Amino acid sequence: MKLIKRLVMSVAALAACVAAPAMAEPMVVRIASHVSALSPEHAQSQLFAAEIEKRLPGQFDFQLFPSGQLGNEKALLANLQAGSIEMVNIASGVLKLDKKLGIFDLPWLFSDRAHVQRAMKAGLEDAVRARIEEVGNVKVIGIYENGFRHVINTKRAIKAPADLEGLKIRISGGKFRQAVFKDLGATPQSVPWGETFTSLQTGVVDGAEAATYGFYEQKHFEVAKYMSLTSHVYTPSFLMMSNAFYDSLSPEQRTVFVEVGRQITDAAYTLSAELEDKYLAEMKANAEVNAVDLPAFQKATEGVRAKYEADFGDEYLKFVKSTGSAK
């Protein structure tokens, strides 16, 4: 009887196990970026993943790959479009999808971060998101901040356009940005980013332009004394997912991803500001940090913005102008 009883209990236990639904394994979600773990993009991806975990606990295993571990910006975008990676958080490479998105290459367009946020909330973010999704075959989850670009150099503080005269500046980006600096009297130089420190040290270039975290991580401030907050270009970051990954989610999951992507926007800007303040504070131990005569730079480059408007209209610019644009 005891043996029969044990057998009955064992069968019952087995039946219970079979009947019980198996716990689903969390879905792996890779978020890749071309920039480092010191960047705003990495902090934004961490924030997004943490908020999704709060809303959908245990359903996803987020794995972050900064510093181009899964490819450079161009490759990441191509892989996202092909559906071979779930999510990316990248910056200027997205703007190459459509010439109209070149609005973010316009010099001295925004007065400060608050101006960016006002313009985005006024409708610029929604317009840009719709255009990227239309031409890029991707799902835009959030538009945040890669940052304003500034100039660091070994010669003098840059406060007005004339201060750029004669300086050899390492410049990234295409012919457009190079032309702007050339028009202001600088000599654009093409130097690999990883060689910029040595080029500053040896005088191959007098300066470089980049976002603050770029100068910080490369320690350019150790060889270039003058850090000028020119804010000459503002570049957004774009947290995006492949359409294939989006389609694989349940309706509830899709809703949560989209909601969280928008809900963390203010926090993402705050994180970016905090990171920049932190890096600037540490850089001030070696470099002199100065503000610039923003209206003077805006006036010197107003023709560039006028040409963009003539070519592409004011659909995007109207949001910038109505919220405190360059005069």
Buried (B, 14 or more C-beta within 10 A) or exposed (E): EEEEEEEEEEEEEEEEEEEEEEEEEBBEBBBBBBBBBBBBBBBBBBBBBEBBBEBBEEBBEBEBBBBBEBBEBEBBBBBBBEBEBBBBBBBBBBBBBBEBBBBBBBBBBBBEBEBBBBBBBBBBBEBBBEBBBEEBBBBBBBBBBBBBBBBBBBBBBBBEBEBBEEBBBBBBBEEBBBEBBBBBEBBBBEBEEEEBBEBBBEEBBBBBBBBBBBBBBBEBBBBBBBBBBBBBBBBBBBBBBBBBBBEBBEEEBBEBBBBBBEBBBEBBBEBBBEBBEBBBEEBEEBBEBEEBBBEBBBBBBBEBBEEBBEEBEEBBBBBBBEBBBBE
